[in-house]
Amino acid sequence: MAERSNDEVWTAGDLLERLERRGTFFVLDVRNRDEFERFRLEGRRPVPAVNVPYFEMLELGGKDEMLDSVVAYIERDLMDQLPSDRPILAVCAKGDTSEFVAQGLRRIGYTSANLKGGMKAWGEHYAIRALVEGPDLAIYQVSRPARGCLSYVVASAGKAIVIDPLRHLHPYLDVARGASLTIEAVIDTHGHADHISGGRALATRTGAPY
């Protein structure tokens, strides 16, 4: 039986949780085609999706009201591509125009949700997991799931080193503050082809050697 959701808004954290447990859903991405091709939702298995730019829905829907145009376009041109047995996640750049699309889908009977903050929020979402958390050793994994990048905070006796930090600094500062840690060193293990390092910036911010 396919998974169904009554939630009308998914945060980036909600999306990650569904991707990790391989929840069944479909994506209707209403960004421009070049944006969709450059950066799309991915999981441990392919995420089924269709891309129709929002402005095309409005232009070809032919109605005076935006929501009416969205509904008209979906009913005429998309219904044979959209599943009825699983939630449909509407996605745009910042979560604004996709809200109209999610509303339109619900109006004609689909189970649908909007991605809060859009692909911008997903691209900047970080997940923090305690891999080891004992009195003598703690290891925290900091991941950026949209890019598939991992980094680590390794700590003991109130002191920590940060390994391969990503470009946004707040996850590492949050870990250090939450666990009462002092960052003593920042390390890049290699030059990174898959992400921009935040190593030098974090070292400057904390006063730790890089």
C-alpha positions as CSV (number, residue, x, y, z in Angstrom):
1,M,0.0,0.0,0.0
2,A,1.5,3.4,-1.0
3,E,2.3,5.9,1.7
4,R,0.0,8.8,2.0
5,S,0.4,12.1,3.9
6,N,-2.1,14.6,5.2
7,D,0.6,17.2,5.7
8,E,0.2,20.2,3.4
9,V,3.7,21.6,4.1
10,W,7.0,19.7,4.2
11,T,10.1,21.2,5.7
12,A,13.5,20.3,4.4
13,G,13.8,18.1,7.5
14,D,10.5,16.3,6.7
15,L,11.8,15.7,3.1
16,L,15.0,14.2,4.4
17,E,13.2,11.9,6.7
18,R,11.0,10.6,3.9
19,L,14.0,10.2,1.6
20,E,15.9,8.3,4.2
21,R,13.1,5.8,4.9
22,R,12.5,5.6,1.2
23,G,8.9,6.9,1.5
24,T,6.9,6.9,-1.7
25,F,6.0,10.3,-3.2
26,F,6.1,12.1,-6.5
27,V,7.5,15.6,-7.3
28,L,6.0,18.3,-9.4
29,D,8.8,20.8,-9.9
30,V,7.6,24.1,-11.3
31,R,11.0,25.9,-11.6
32,N,12.5,26.8,-15.0
33,R,13.8,23.9,-16.9
34,D,17.4,24.9,-16.6
35,E,17.1,25.1,-12.9
36,F,15.5,21.7,-12.7
37,E,18.3,20.1,-14.8
38,R,21.0,21.7,-12.8
39,F,19.7,20.8,-9.3
40,R,16.9,18.3,-8.6
41,L,15.8,16.2,-5.7
42,E,17.7,13.0,-5.3
43,G,17.5,10.1,-2.8
44,R,18.8,6.6,-2.2
45,R,16.7,5.6,-5.1
46,P,15.4,7.8,-8.0
47,V,12.7,10.3,-7.1
48,P,10.0,10.3,-9.8
49,A,9.3,13.8,-11.0
50,V,7.9,15.9,-13.7
51,N,9.0,19.5,-14.5
52,V,6.6,22.1,-15.8
53,P,7.6,25.8,-15.3
54,Y,5.0,27.7,-13.3
55,F,4.8,30.5,-15.9
56,E,3.8,27.9,-18.5
57,M,0.9,26.8,-16.3
58,L,-0.3,30.3,-16.0
59,E,0.1,31.1,-19.7
60,L,-1.4,27.9,-21.0
61,G,-4.1,27.6,-18.3
62,G,-5.9,30.5,-19.8
63,K,-7.8,31.7,-16.7
64,D,-7.9,35.1,-15.1
65,E,-7.0,33.8,-11.6
66,M,-3.7,32.2,-10.9
67,L,-5.1,29.2,-9.0
68,D,-7.8,28.6,-11.7
69,S,-5.1,28.6,-14.4
70,V,-3.0,26.1,-12.5
71,V,-6.0,23.8,-12.0
72,A,-7.0,24.1,-15.7
73,Y,-3.5,23.3,-16.9
74,I,-3.2,20.3,-14.6
75,E,-6.6,18.9,-15.6
76,R,-6.0,19.3,-19.3
77,D,-2.3,18.5,-19.7
78,L,-0.9,16.7,-16.6
79,M,-3.4,14.3,-15.1
80,D,-2.0,11.4,-17.1
81,Q,1.4,12.0,-15.7
82,L,0.5,12.4,-12.0
83,P,-0.1,9.4,-9.7
84,S,-3.2,9.3,-7.6
85,D,-1.9,6.6,-5.2
86,R,0.9,8.7,-3.4
87,P,1.5,12.2,-2.2
88,I,2.7,14.8,-4.7
89,L,5.3,17.3,-3.5
90,A,5.1,20.7,-5.3
91,V,8.6,22.3,-5.5
92,C,9.8,25.7,-6.7
93,A,12.9,27.8,-5.9
94,K,11.7,29.4,-2.7
95,G,8.4,27.7,-1.9
96,D,6.1,30.5,-3.0
97,T,4.7,29.7,-6.4
98,S,4.7,26.0,-5.6
99,E,2.1,26.7,-2.8
100,F,-0.4,27.7,-5.5
101,V,0.3,24.4,-7.3
102,A,-0.1,22.4,-4.2
103,Q,-3.5,24.1,-3.5
104,G,-4.5,23.4,-7.1
105,L,-3.6,19.7,-6.8
106,R,-5.7,19.4,-3.6
107,R,-8.6,21.2,-5.3
108,I,-8.9,18.4,-7.8
109,G,-8.5,15.6,-5.3
110,Y,-4.7,14.9,-5.1
111,T,-2.9,14.5,-1.8
112,S,-0.3,17.2,-2.1
113,A,2.2,19.2,-0.1
114,N,4.4,22.2,-0.6
115,L,8.2,22.2,0.1
116,K,8.6,25.0,2.6
117,G,11.4,27.4,1.4
118,G,11.7,25.5,-1.8
119,M,15.0,24.2,-3.3
120,K,16.9,27.0,-1.6
121,A,15.9,25.6,1.8
122,W,16.7,22.1,0.8
123,G,20.1,23.1,-0.6
124,E,21.0,24.8,2.6
125,H,19.7,22.1,5.0
126,Y,22.1,20.4,7.3
127,A,21.6,17.3,9.4
128,I,23.6,16.6,12.6
129,R,23.9,13.1,14.0
130,A,25.7,11.9,17.1
131,L,27.6,8.7,15.9
132,V,29.4,8.3,19.3
133,E,28.5,10.3,22.4
134,G,30.3,9.1,25.5
135,P,32.2,10.7,28.4
136,D,35.6,10.3,26.7
137,L,34.7,10.6,23.0
138,A,32.0,12.1,20.9
139,I,31.8,12.1,17.1
140,Y,29.1,14.2,15.4
141,Q,28.4,13.8,11.7
142,V,27.3,17.0,9.9
143,S,25.8,16.3,6.5
144,R,24.4,18.4,3.7
145,P,22.1,15.9,2.1
146,A,21.2,17.9,-1.0
147,R,24.8,17.8,-2.0
148,G,25.7,14.4,-0.5
149,C,28.6,15.9,1.5
150,L,29.8,14.8,5.0
151,S,31.9,16.4,7.7
152,Y,32.7,15.6,11.3
153,V,33.2,17.1,14.7
154,V,35.3,14.9,17.0
155,A,35.5,15.8,20.6
156,S,37.0,14.8,23.9
157,A,37.3,16.5,27.3
158,G,35.5,19.6,26.1
159,K,37.7,20.1,23.1
160,A,36.9,19.5,19.4
161,I,38.4,19.3,16.0
162,V,36.3,19.9,12.9
163,I,37.1,17.7,9.9
164,D,36.2,18.7,6.3
165,P,33.7,21.5,7.2
166,L,31.2,22.6,4.5
167,R,30.9,26.3,3.6
168,H,28.0,27.2,6.1
169,L,29.5,27.6,9.6
170,H,26.4,27.5,11.7
171,P,26.1,23.7,12.1
172,Y,29.6,23.5,13.7
173,L,29.1,26.5,15.9
174,D,25.7,25.0,17.0
175,V,27.3,21.6,17.8
176,A,30.1,23.3,19.8
177,R,27.7,25.5,21.7
178,G,25.2,22.7,22.4
179,A,27.9,20.3,23.7
180,S,30.0,23.0,25.5
181,L,33.0,22.4,23.2
182,T,35.9,24.6,22.3
183,I,37.0,24.1,18.7
184,E,40.7,23.6,18.9
185,A,41.5,22.8,15.3
186,V,40.0,22.8,11.8
187,I,41.2,20.2,9.3
188,D,40.6,19.6,5.6
189,T,41.7,16.1,4.7
190,H,42.0,17.0,1.0
191,G,41.0,19.5,-1.7
192,H,37.3,19.0,-2.2
193,A,35.8,18.7,-5.7
194,D,32.3,18.3,-4.4
195,H,31.9,21.2,-2.1
196,I,33.3,24.6,-1.0
197,S,35.3,24.2,2.2
198,G,34.4,26.4,5.1
199,G,37.7,25.4,6.8
200,R,39.5,28.7,6.7
201,A,36.4,30.7,7.5
202,L,35.6,28.5,10.5
203,A,39.2,28.7,11.7
204,T,39.1,32.5,11.5
205,R,35.8,32.7,13.3
206,T,36.9,30.4,16.2
207,G,40.5,31.4,16.4
208,A,41.5,27.8,15.9
209,P,44.5,26.8,13.7
210,Y,43.7,25.5,10.2
